[in-house]
Amino acid sequence: MGIHHFKAIDITGKERELSEFKDKVILIVNTASKCGFTPQYAGLQELYKKYEGKLEVLAFPCNQFGKQEPGESNEIAEFCDLKFNVSFPIFDKIDVNGENTHPLYDYLKKERPGLLGSQNIKWNFTKFLIDKNGEPVKRYAPQVKPNELEKDIEELL
């Protein structure tokens, strides 16, 4: 099935089909601006630049963990640009758990459950690595830093 048939609204309000990222390795991350892991934005940007054209980083802001992403779309975009000079795609705020979970995250959690088979996302900056065919390959805990993913990314390139 893969992620390529999903759609999501980007931070500017435009609907985007994830099929536009076909033939690239993708890192999907639920993000927040006021989290202890927020500095990982810098590492995500470094990965995006290092593997430019081969790796896509897709950020999905989420306010479900400690209300650490309270801002509106324009505030989130401004924060990411000014603080971390983010140039990878940022999407509109979504839910990653509960009855309003975005369909993409329903799929990712089923395909790559967490520790002990848990499907719930435990915190901000949980990461999913997707291969060029759109298939989820690996799930990483929030404390795993972006630069620790390089070996796995390179294996998929």
Order of alpha helices (4+ residues) and beta strands (2+ residues): beta-beta-beta-alpha-beta-alpha-alpha-beta-beta-alpha
